[in-house]
């Protein structure tokens, strides 16, 4: 959705963009409950070629079930949209379905399963309860919330307290984060380009949990650092902000187009790094063995820790993806390990809450490598795992990220 919505937003008047965004994200967040309602409301399934009408019904139900839009307005506008789809035959169907939902809402809700009530696919609902029985309700709730807008203060341009004061001068309410000294939470979302100092690199948008990466990497002056799977560059840039005297910073990503985003962020922040498009599981010869003091592995994952920011994960991710992702993650760590110097640090990061992608990957790697030990993260945040620490999505705080730190000993 992140690749489609910006183009569509540019095609509507400014005053309507927030509503369009809400309808898109909200319908995705609550899709599995709304889909369950439709299963009861439709006498027979719609044809594949009428998936646009089905999507329109989802948006209509979302307005009735989750927004403050007046019911009569939600019904009228949704029915009218059938004309825009050039499917006037659907007018009566849409009207009947939405009005029946208004009449029978409570009865329809009683027929939903617990997974459907939570607006999650059954496999994910079960996995969350299996792995986090004490935190499951909070995770499910957080996944269905609009996430806070979080900024990363650039320490090279001033302190966080100074930036909070600057926001106050611009009548922008904000508060400091609790995990890292750079995190700033805005009380309400804002156009990032209008934030004071954004264009000159004073702040960047980055979730607080993700800001921990550069802190835990703890790069020192004179270090050579590799940020693998680096796009869009938030962790690369934060590392450079915290340590401006690196010997070398390489930002590697398999997607050359996504590296353009890394360069844009570097340019805005007046920072520099070597950009390299390559497969992290098979590093190119340009990256010599034992040449990096620090390696950051922000591994591709299920994104089950950032569903509130990317609600389409609920629809796109499948249960059997987890095993294949685990193999990909293991291959990346295996491929990058030879590049690390003896005594060097590898920080493994995912935005997943699935142990198979996190502590199990690290356990398998440690079992296969006598030259690797865990450099335990001593912290009071998150939950200690067999290896590493797990942050869970918090409705009022950060996303669900996993961190584990390894040392090469010989």
C-alpha positions as a Markdown table, in Angstrom:
| # | Residue | x | y | z |
|---|---|---|---|---|
| 1 | Unk | 0.0 | 0.0 | 0.0 |
| 2 | Unk | 2.9 | 2.3 | 0.7 |
| 3 | Unk | 3.8 | 2.3 | -3.0 |
| 4 | Unk | 0.2 | 3.0 | -4.2 |
| 5 | Unk | -1.4 | 5.4 | -1.7 |
| 6 | Unk | 1.0 | 8.4 | -2.1 |
| 7 | Unk | 0.1 | 8.6 | -5.8 |
| 8 | Unk | -3.6 | 8.4 | -5.1 |
| 9 | Unk | -3.4 | 11.0 | -2.3 |
| 10 | Unk | -1.9 | 13.4 | -4.8 |
| 11 | Unk | -5.0 | 13.1 | -7.0 |
| 12 | Unk | -7.4 | 14.4 | -4.3 |
| 13 | Unk | -7.8 | 17.8 | -2.8 |
| 14 | Unk | -5.7 | 18.6 | 0.3 |
| 15 | Unk | -8.8 | 18.7 | 2.6 |
| 16 | Unk | -9.8 | 15.1 | 1.6 |
| 17 | Unk | -6.4 | 13.4 | 2.0 |
| 18 | Unk | -6.6 | 12.7 | 5.7 |
| 19 | Unk | -9.9 | 11.0 | 5.2 |
| 20 | Unk | -8.7 | 8.9 | 2.3 |
| 21 | Unk | -5.7 | 7.8 | 4.2 |
| 22 | Unk | -7.9 | 6.9 | 7.2 |
| 23 | Unk | -10.3 | 4.9 | 5.1 |
| 24 | Unk | -7.5 | 2.9 | 3.4 |
| 25 | Unk | -5.5 | 2.2 | 6.6 |
| 26 | Unk | -8.6 | 1.6 | 8.7 |
| 27 | Unk | -10.2 | -0.8 | 6.3 |
| 28 | Unk | -7.0 | -2.8 | 6.2 |
| 29 | Unk | -6.6 | -2.8 | 10.0 |
| 30 | Unk | -10.1 | -4.1 | 10.5 |
| 31 | Unk | -10.4 | -6.2 | 7.3 |
| 32 | Unk | -10.8 | -9.6 | 8.9 |
| 33 | Unk | -13.7 | -8.5 | 11.1 |
| 34 | Unk | -15.4 | -6.6 | 8.2 |
| 35 | Unk | -14.8 | -9.6 | 5.9 |
| 36 | Unk | -16.5 | -11.9 | 8.4 |
| 37 | Unk | -19.4 | -9.5 | 8.5 |
| 38 | Unk | -19.7 | -9.6 | 4.7 |
| 39 | Unk | -19.7 | -13.4 | 4.7 |
| 40 | Unk | -22.9 | -13.2 | 6.7 |
| 41 | Unk | -24.4 | -10.3 | 4.8 |
| 42 | Unk | -23.9 | -11.5 | 1.3 |
| 43 | Unk | -26.4 | -14.2 | 0.0 |
| 44 | Unk | -23.7 | -15.4 | -2.4 |
| 45 | Unk | -20.1 | -14.5 | -3.1 |
| 46 | Unk | -19.3 | -11.8 | -5.5 |
| 47 | Unk | -17.6 | -12.7 | -8.8 |
| 48 | Unk | -13.8 | -12.2 | -9.0 |
| 49 | Unk | -14.3 | -9.4 | -11.5 |
| 50 | Unk | -16.4 | -7.5 | -8.9 |
| 51 | Unk | -13.7 | -7.4 | -6.3 |
| 52 | Unk | -13.9 | -3.6 | -6.5 |
| 53 | Unk | -17.5 | -3.8 | -5.3 |
| 54 | Unk | -16.4 | -6.1 | -2.5 |
| 55 | Unk | -13.7 | -3.6 | -1.5 |
| 56 | Unk | -16.2 | -0.8 | -1.6 |
| 57 | Unk | -18.4 | -2.7 | 0.8 |
| 58 | Unk | -15.5 | -3.2 | 3.2 |
| 59 | Unk | -14.9 | 0.6 | 3.2 |
| 60 | Unk | -18.6 | 1.2 | 3.8 |
| 61 | Unk | -18.7 | -1.2 | 6.7 |
| 62 | Unk | -15.6 | 0.3 | 8.2 |
| 63 | Unk | -17.2 | 3.7 | 8.2 |
| 64 | Unk | -20.3 | 2.4 | 9.9 |
| 65 | Unk | -18.4 | 0.3 | 12.4 |
| 66 | Unk | -15.3 | 2.3 | 13.3 |
| 67 | Unk | -15.7 | 6.0 | 12.4 |
| 68 | Unk | -17.7 | 9.0 | 13.6 |
| 69 | Unk | -19.0 | 9.6 | 10.1 |
| 70 | Unk | -22.8 | 9.8 | 10.3 |
| 71 | Unk | -24.4 | 6.5 | 9.3 |
| 72 | Unk | -26.7 | 8.1 | 6.7 |
| 73 | Unk | -23.7 | 9.9 | 5.1 |
| 74 | Unk | -21.6 | 6.7 | 5.1 |
| 75 | Unk | -24.4 | 4.7 | 3.4 |
| 76 | Unk | -25.2 | 7.4 | 0.9 |
| 77 | Unk | -21.6 | 8.0 | -0.2 |
| 78 | Unk | -20.8 | 4.3 | -0.5 |
| 79 | Unk | -23.9 | 3.7 | -2.6 |
| 80 | Unk | -23.0 | 6.7 | -4.8 |
| 81 | Unk | -19.5 | 5.3 | -5.3 |
| 82 | Unk | -21.0 | 2.5 | -7.4 |
| 83 | Unk | -21.5 | 5.0 | -10.1 |
| 84 | Unk | -17.8 | 5.9 | -10.0 |
| 85 | Unk | -17.1 | 2.2 | -10.5 |
| 86 | Unk | -19.5 | 2.2 | -13.5 |
| 87 | Unk | -21.4 | -0.6 | -11.9 |
| 88 | Unk | -24.9 | 0.8 | -11.3 |
| 89 | Unk | -26.3 | -2.7 | -10.8 |
| 90 | Unk | -24.4 | -2.7 | -7.4 |
| 91 | Unk | -26.3 | 0.3 | -6.0 |
| 92 | Unk | -29.1 | -1.8 | -4.6 |
| 93 | Unk | -26.8 | -4.5 | -3.3 |
| 94 | Unk | -24.5 | -2.0 | -1.5 |
| 95 | Unk | -27.5 | -0.2 | 0.0 |
| 96 | Unk | -29.2 | -3.4 | 1.2 |
| 97 | Unk | -26.0 | -4.8 | 2.8 |
| 98 | Unk | -25.1 | -1.6 | 4.7 |
| 99 | Unk | -28.6 | -1.1 | 5.9 |
| 100 | Unk | -28.9 | -4.7 | 7.1 |
| 101 | Unk | -25.6 | -4.3 | 8.9 |
| 102 | Unk | -27.1 | -1.2 | 10.7 |
| 103 | Unk | -30.1 | -3.3 | 11.8 |
| 104 | Unk | -28.3 | -6.5 | 12.8 |
| 105 | Unk | -24.9 | -5.3 | 13.9 |
| 106 | Unk | -25.0 | -6.9 | 17.4 |
| 107 | Unk | -26.3 | -10.2 | 16.2 |
| 108 | Unk | -23.7 | -10.4 | 13.4 |
| 109 | Unk | -20.9 | -9.6 | 15.9 |
| 110 | Unk | -22.0 | -12.4 | 18.2 |
| 111 | Unk | -21.4 | -14.9 | 15.3 |
| 112 | Unk | -17.7 | -13.9 | 14.9 |
| 113 | Unk | -14.8 | -16.0 | 16.2 |
| 114 | Unk | -12.3 | -14.5 | 18.6 |
| 115 | Unk | -9.8 | -14.1 | 15.8 |
| 116 | Unk | -12.4 | -12.3 | 13.6 |
| 117 | Unk | -13.4 | -10.1 | 16.5 |
| 118 | Unk | -9.7 | -9.1 | 16.9 |
| 119 | Unk | -9.5 | -8.4 | 13.2 |
| 120 | Unk | -6.6 | -10.8 | 12.7 |
| 121 | Unk | -6.1 | -13.8 | 10.4 |
| 122 | Unk | -6.6 | -17.0 | 12.5 |
| 123 | Unk | -3.0 | -18.2 | 12.1 |
| 124 | Unk | -1.6 | -14.9 | 13.4 |
| 125 | Unk | -4.1 | -14.7 | 16.2 |
| 126 | Unk | -3.2 | -18.2 | 17.3 |
| 127 | Unk | 0.5 | -17.5 | 17.0 |
| 128 | Unk | 0.3 | -14.4 | 19.2 |
| 129 | Unk | -1.6 | -16.2 | 21.9 |
| 130 | Unk | 0.8 | -19.2 | 21.7 |
| 131 | Unk | 4.0 | -17.1 | 22.1 |
| 132 | Unk | 2.7 | -14.2 | 24.3 |
| 133 | Unk | -0.3 | -15.5 | 26.3 |
| 134 | Unk | 0.1 | -12.7 | 28.9 |
| 135 | Unk | 0.5 | -9.9 | 26.4 |
| 136 | Unk | -1.7 | -11.1 | 23.6 |
| 137 | Unk | -4.7 | -8.8 | 24.2 |
| 138 | Unk | -2.4 | -5.8 | 24.3 |
| 139 | Unk | -0.6 | -6.8 | 21.1 |
| 140 | Unk | -3.8 | -7.4 | 19.2 |
| 141 | Unk | -5.2 | -4.0 | 20.4 |
| 142 | Unk | -1.9 | -2.2 | 19.5 |
| 143 | Unk | -2.0 | -3.7 | 16.0 |
| 144 | Unk | -5.4 | -2.1 | 15.4 |
| 145 | Unk | -4.4 | 1.4 | 16.5 |
| 146 | Unk | -3.1 | 4.3 | 14.5 |
| 147 | Unk | 0.6 | 4.5 | 15.5 |
| 148 | Unk | 2.2 | 7.6 | 17.0 |
| 149 | Unk | 4.3 | 9.8 | 14.9 |
| 150 | Unk | 7.9 | 9.5 | 16.3 |
| 151 | Unk | 10.9 | 11.7 | 15.4 |
| 152 | Unk | 14.6 | 11.1 | 15.9 |
| 153 | Unk | 16.4 | 14.2 | 17.1 |
| 154 | Unk | 19.8 | 14.7 | 15.4 |
| 155 | Unk | 22.2 | 15.2 | 18.2 |
| 156 | Unk | 24.7 | 16.8 | 15.9 |
| 157 | Unk | 22.3 | 19.8 | 15.6 |
| 158 | Unk | 21.2 | 20.1 | 19.2 |
| 159 | Unk | 19.7 | 18.4 | 22.2 |
| 160 | Unk | 16.3 | 16.8 | 22.3 |
| 161 | Unk | 15.2 | 19.3 | 25.0 |
| 162 | Unk | 16.0 | 22.1 | 22.7 |
| 163 | Unk | 14.0 | 20.6 | 19.9 |
| 164 | Unk | 11.0 | 20.0 | 22.2 |
| 165 | Unk | 11.2 | 23.7 | 23.1 |
| 166 | Unk | 11.3 | 24.5 | 19.3 |
| 167 | Unk | 8.2 | 22.4 | 18.7 |
| 168 | Unk | 6.4 | 24.2 | 21.6 |
| 169 | Unk | 7.2 | 27.5 | 19.9 |
| 170 | Unk | 5.4 | 26.2 | 16.8 |
| 171 | Unk | 2.4 | 25.1 | 18.9 |
| 172 | Unk | 3.2 | 21.4 | 18.3 |
| 173 | Unk | 2.7 | 19.3 | 21.4 |
| 174 | Unk | 5.2 | 16.6 | 21.9 |
| 175 | Unk | 6.9 | 14.5 | 24.6 |
| 176 | Unk | 10.2 | 12.7 | 25.1 |
| 177 | Unk | 10.6 | 9.0 | 24.5 |
| 178 | Unk | 11.7 | 6.6 | 27.2 |
| 179 | Unk | 14.1 | 4.2 | 25.5 |
| 180 | Unk | 16.5 | 6.4 | 23.7 |
| 181 | Unk | 17.6 | 10.0 | 24.2 |
| 182 | Unk | 16.8 | 11.0 | 20.6 |
| 183 | Unk | 13.1 | 10.0 | 20.5 |
| 184 | Unk | 10.3 | 12.6 | 20.3 |
| 185 | Unk | 6.6 | 11.7 | 20.2 |
| 186 | Unk | 4.2 | 14.1 | 18.5 |
| 187 | Unk | 0.8 | 14.3 | 20.2 |
| 188 | Unk | -0.8 | 14.4 | 16.7 |
| 189 | Unk | 0.5 | 13.6 | 13.3 |
| 190 | Unk | 1.9 | 16.4 | 11.1 |
| 191 | Unk | 3.2 | 17.0 | 7.6 |
| 192 | Unk | 6.8 | 16.0 | 8.1 |
| 193 | Unk | 8.1 | 18.6 | 5.6 |
| 194 | Unk | 6.5 | 21.3 | 7.7 |
| 195 | Unk | 8.2 | 20.3 | 10.9 |
| 196 | Unk | 10.8 | 22.9 | 12.1 |
| 197 | Unk | 14.3 | 21.9 | 11.0 |
| 198 | Unk | 13.2 | 18.8 | 9.0 |
| 199 | Unk | 14.5 | 20.0 | 5.6 |
| 200 | Unk | 17.9 | 20.9 | 7.2 |
| 201 | Unk | 18.3 | 17.5 | 8.9 |
| 202 | Unk | 17.4 | 18.5 | 12.5 |
| 203 | Unk | 14.9 | 15.6 | 12.8 |
| 204 | Unk | 13.9 | 12.4 | 10.9 |
| 205 | Unk | 10.9 | 10.2 | 11.2 |
| 206 | Unk | 11.8 | 6.9 | 12.9 |
| 207 | Unk | 10.0 | 4.7 | 15.5 |
| 208 | Unk | 11.6 | 4.7 | 18.9 |
| 209 | Unk | 12.1 | 1.0 | 19.0 |
| 210 | Unk | 14.0 | 1.2 | 15.7 |
| 211 | Unk | 16.2 | 4.0 | 17.1 |
| 212 | Unk | 17.7 | 1.5 | 19.5 |
| 213 | Unk | 19.6 | -0.1 | 16.7 |
| 214 | Unk | 22.3 | 2.5 | 16.4 |
| 215 | Unk | 22.6 | 2.8 | 20.2 |
| 216 | Unk | 23.1 | -1.0 | 20.6 |
| 217 | Unk | 25.5 | -1.1 | 17.7 |
| 218 | Unk | 27.6 | 1.3 | 19.7 |
| 219 | Unk | 30.0 | 2.3 | 16.9 |
| 220 | Unk | 33.3 | 3.8 | 18.0 |
| 221 | Unk | 35.6 | 6.4 | 16.3 |
| 222 | Unk | 37.7 | 4.7 | 13.6 |
| 223 | Unk | 35.3 | 1.8 | 13.1 |
| 224 | Unk | 34.3 | 0.3 | 9.8 |
| 225 | Unk | 30.6 | -0.3 | 9.8 |
| 226 | Unk | 28.3 | -2.3 | 7.4 |
| 227 | Unk | 24.6 | -1.7 | 7.5 |
| 228 | Unk | 23.0 | -4.6 | 5.6 |
| 229 | Unk | 19.5 | -4.5 | 4.3 |
| 230 | Unk | 19.8 | -0.8 | 4.9 |
| 231 | Unk | 17.0 | 0.9 | 3.0 |
| 232 | Unk | 15.4 | 3.4 | 3.6 |
| 233 | Unk | 18.5 | 4.4 | 5.6 |
| 234 | Unk | 17.2 | 5.4 | 9.0 |
| 235 | Unk | 19.6 | 3.2 | 10.9 |
| 236 | Unk | 22.5 | 4.1 | 8.6 |
| 237 | Unk | 21.9 | 7.8 | 9.2 |
| 238 | Unk | 21.4 | 7.4 | 13.0 |
| 239 | Unk | 24.7 | 5.5 | 13.3 |
| 240 | Unk | 26.4 | 8.4 | 11.5 |
| 241 | Unk | 24.7 | 11.0 | 13.7 |
| 242 | Unk | 25.9 | 9.2 | 16.9 |
| 243 | Unk | 29.4 | 8.6 | 15.6 |
| 244 | Unk | 30.7 | 11.1 | 13.0 |
| 245 | Unk | 34.3 | 9.8 | 13.0 |
| 246 | Unk | 33.8 | 6.4 | 11.4 |
| 247 | Unk | 36.5 | 5.0 | 9.2 |
| 248 | Unk | 33.9 | 3.7 | 6.8 |
| 249 | Unk | 30.2 | 3.3 | 6.5 |
| 250 | Unk | 28.7 | 1.0 | 3.9 |
| 251 | Unk | 25.0 | 0.8 | 3.3 |
| 252 | Unk | 24.1 | -2.4 | 1.5 |
| 253 | Unk | 20.7 | -3.4 | 0.1 |
| 254 | Unk | 19.5 | -5.9 | -2.5 |
| 255 | Unk | 17.2 | -3.3 | -4.2 |
| 256 | Unk | 19.1 | -0.6 | -6.1 |
| 257 | Unk | 16.0 | 1.6 | -6.3 |
| 258 | Unk | 15.5 | 1.5 | -2.5 |
| 259 | Unk | 19.1 | 2.7 | -2.1 |
| 260 | Unk | 17.9 | 6.0 | -3.7 |
| 261 | Unk | 15.9 | 6.6 | -0.6 |
| 262 | Unk | 19.0 | 6.0 | 1.5 |
| 263 | Unk | 20.9 | 8.6 | -0.6 |
| 264 | Unk | 18.0 | 11.1 | -0.2 |
| 265 | Unk | 18.1 | 10.7 | 3.6 |
| 266 | Unk | 21.9 | 11.0 | 3.6 |
| 267 | Unk | 21.8 | 14.2 | 1.5 |
| 268 | Unk | 19.1 | 15.8 | 3.7 |
| 269 | Unk | 21.2 | 15.1 | 6.8 |
| 270 | Unk | 24.5 | 16.1 | 5.1 |
| 271 | Unk | 26.0 | 12.7 | 5.8 |
| 272 | Unk | 28.0 | 10.3 | 3.6 |
| 273 | Unk | 28.1 | 6.6 | 3.1 |
| 274 | Unk | 29.1 | 4.1 | 0.4 |
| 275 | Unk | 26.0 | 2.6 | -1.2 |
| 276 | Unk | 26.1 | -0.9 | -2.5 |
| 277 | Unk | 23.4 | -3.0 | -4.2 |
| 278 | Unk | 24.0 | -6.6 | -3.5 |
| 279 | Unk | 22.6 | -9.8 | -1.9 |
| 280 | Unk | 23.6 | -9.8 | 1.7 |
| 281 | Unk | 23.6 | -13.6 | 1.8 |
| 282 | Unk | 26.3 | -13.6 | -0.9 |
| 283 | Unk | 28.3 | -10.4 | -0.4 |
| 284 | Unk | 30.3 | -9.2 | -3.4 |
| 285 | Unk | 34.1 | -9.3 | -3.6 |
| 286 | Unk | 34.2 | -5.6 | -2.9 |
| 287 | Unk | 33.5 | -6.4 | 0.7 |
| 288 | Unk | 36.6 | -8.1 | 2.0 |
| 289 | Unk | 36.6 | -10.8 | 4.8 |
| 290 | Unk | 37.4 | -9.4 | 8.3 |
| 291 | Unk | 37.0 | -5.8 | 7.2 |
| 292 | Unk | 34.2 | -4.5 | 9.4 |
| 293 | Unk | 34.2 | -3.8 | 13.2 |
| 294 | Unk | 30.4 | -3.6 | 13.3 |
| 295 | Unk | 27.8 | -5.3 | 11.1 |
| 296 | Unk | 24.1 | -4.3 | 11.4 |
| 297 | Unk | 21.7 | -7.0 | 10.0 |
| 298 | Unk | 18.2 | -5.5 | 9.7 |
| 299 | Unk | 16.9 | -8.7 | 8.3 |
| 300 | Unk | 13.9 | -9.1 | 6.0 |
| 301 | Unk | 11.0 | -10.5 | 8.1 |
| 302 | Unk | 7.3 | -11.0 | 8.5 |
| 303 | Unk | 6.9 | -7.4 | 9.8 |
| 304 | Unk | 4.5 | -8.8 | 12.5 |
| 305 | Unk | 5.8 | -6.2 | 14.9 |
| 306 | Unk | 4.9 | -3.2 | 12.8 |
| 307 | Unk | 1.4 | -4.2 | 11.7 |
| 308 | Unk | -0.1 | -1.0 | 13.0 |
| 309 | Unk | 2.1 | 0.9 | 10.5 |
| 310 | Unk | 1.7 | -1.6 | 7.7 |
| 311 | Unk | -1.8 | -3.1 | 8.2 |
| 312 | Unk | -1.7 | -4.8 | 4.8 |
| 313 | Unk | 0.7 | -7.3 | 6.5 |
| 314 | Unk | -2.4 | -9.0 | 7.9 |
| 315 | Unk | -3.6 | -9.7 | 4.3 |
| 316 | Unk | -0.3 | -10.3 | 2.6 |
| 317 | Unk | 1.6 | -12.5 | 5.1 |
| 318 | Unk | 0.9 | -16.2 | 5.3 |
| 319 | Unk | 1.7 | -18.7 | 8.0 |
| 320 | Unk | 4.1 | -20.7 | 5.8 |
| 321 | Unk | 6.1 | -17.5 | 5.1 |
| 322 | Unk | 7.7 | -17.7 | 8.5 |
| 323 | Unk | 9.8 | -20.9 | 7.7 |
| 324 | Unk | 11.1 | -19.5 | 4.4 |
| 325 | Unk | 11.9 | -16.1 | 6.1 |
| 326 | Unk | 13.9 | -18.0 | 8.8 |
| 327 | Unk | 16.0 | -19.7 | 6.1 |
| 328 | Unk | 16.6 | -16.3 | 4.4 |
| 329 | Unk | 17.6 | -14.7 | 7.7 |
| 330 | Unk | 20.0 | -17.5 | 8.5 |
| 331 | Unk | 21.5 | -17.2 | 5.1 |
| 332 | Unk | 22.1 | -13.5 | 5.5 |
| 333 | Unk | 23.8 | -13.8 | 8.9 |
| 334 | Unk | 25.9 | -16.7 | 7.5 |
| 335 | Unk | 26.9 | -14.6 | 4.5 |
| 336 | Unk | 27.9 | -11.5 | 6.4 |
| 337 | Unk | 29.7 | -13.2 | 9.4 |
| 338 | Unk | 33.0 | -13.7 | 7.5 |
| 339 | Unk | 33.1 | -9.9 | 6.9 |
| 340 | Unk | 33.3 | -9.2 | 10.6 |
| 341 | Unk | 36.7 | -8.8 | 12.3 |
| 342 | Unk | 37.7 | -10.9 | 15.2 |
| 343 | Unk | 36.4 | -9.0 | 18.3 |
| 344 | Unk | 33.8 | -7.3 | 16.2 |
| 345 | Unk | 30.0 | -7.0 | 16.8 |
| 346 | Unk | 27.1 | -8.2 | 14.7 |
| 347 | Unk | 23.7 | -6.7 | 15.7 |
| 348 | Unk | 20.7 | -8.8 | 14.4 |
| 349 | Unk | 17.4 | -6.9 | 14.1 |
| 350 | Unk | 13.9 | -7.7 | 12.9 |
| 351 | Unk | 10.6 | -6.0 | 13.1 |
| 352 | Unk | 9.0 | -9.4 | 13.8 |
| 353 | Unk | 7.5 | -10.8 | 17.0 |
| 354 | Unk | 7.8 | -14.4 | 15.9 |
| 355 | Unk | 10.5 | -16.4 | 17.8 |
| 356 | Unk | 11.2 | -18.5 | 14.7 |
| 357 | Unk | 12.6 | -15.4 | 13.0 |
| 358 | Unk | 14.4 | -14.1 | 16.1 |
| 359 | Unk | 15.8 | -16.2 | 19.0 |
| 360 | Unk | 15.6 | -19.4 | 17.0 |
| 361 | Unk | 17.7 | -17.9 | 14.2 |
| 362 | Unk | 20.3 | -16.8 | 16.7 |
| 363 | Unk | 20.3 | -20.2 | 18.5 |
| 364 | Unk | 20.8 | -22.0 | 15.2 |
| 365 | Unk | 23.7 | -19.7 | 14.3 |
| 366 | Unk | 25.4 | -20.0 | 17.7 |
| 367 | Unk | 25.2 | -23.8 | 17.6 |
| 368 | Unk | 26.9 | -23.8 | 14.2 |
| 369 | Unk | 29.7 | -21.3 | 14.9 |
| 370 | Unk | 32.3 | -21.9 | 17.6 |
| 371 | Unk | 33.7 | -18.4 | 16.9 |
| 372 | Unk | 30.4 | -16.7 | 17.9 |
| 373 | Unk | 29.1 | -15.8 | 21.3 |
| 374 | Unk | 26.2 | -13.8 | 22.4 |
| 375 | Unk | 26.9 | -10.3 | 23.7 |
| 376 | Unk | 23.9 | -10.1 | 26.0 |
| 377 | Unk | 21.9 | -6.9 | 26.0 |
| 378 | Unk | 21.6 | -5.7 | 29.6 |
| 379 | Unk | 18.5 | -3.6 | 29.5 |
| 380 | Unk | 15.2 | -3.0 | 31.3 |
| 381 | Unk | 13.1 | -2.7 | 28.2 |
| 382 | Unk | 11.3 | -5.5 | 26.3 |
| 383 | Unk | 11.4 | -9.2 | 27.2 |
| 384 | Unk | 14.4 | -11.4 | 27.6 |
| 385 | Unk | 14.4 | -14.4 | 25.2 |
| 386 | Unk | 16.5 | -17.5 | 24.9 |
| 387 | Unk | 18.8 | -15.1 | 23.0 |
| 388 | Unk | 18.3 | -11.4 | 22.6 |
| 389 | Unk | 15.4 | -9.1 | 23.7 |
| 390 | Unk | 12.0 | -8.7 | 22.2 |
| 391 | Unk | 10.0 | -5.4 | 22.2 |
| 392 | Unk | 6.3 | -5.8 | 21.6 |
| 393 | Unk | 4.1 | -3.3 | 19.9 |
| 394 | Unk | 2.7 | -0.8 | 22.4 |
| 395 | Unk | -0.3 | 1.3 | 21.6 |
| 396 | Unk | 1.3 | 4.3 | 23.3 |
| 397 | Unk | 4.9 | 3.6 | 22.5 |
| 398 | Unk | 7.2 | 1.8 | 20.1 |
| 399 | Unk | 6.9 | -1.0 | 17.6 |
| 400 | Unk | 7.6 | -4.7 | 18.1 |
| 401 | Unk | 11.3 | -5.2 | 17.3 |
| 402 | Unk | 13.8 | -7.9 | 18.2 |
| 403 | Unk | 17.5 | -7.4 | 18.9 |
| 404 | Unk | 20.3 | -9.8 | 19.5 |
| 405 | Unk | 24.1 | -8.9 | 19.6 |
| 406 | Unk | 26.9 | -11.3 | 18.7 |
| 407 | Unk | 30.7 | -11.2 | 19.1 |
| 408 | Unk | 33.3 | -12.9 | 17.0 |
| 409 | Unk | 35.9 | -14.4 | 19.3 |
| 410 | Unk | 38.5 | -16.0 | 17.0 |
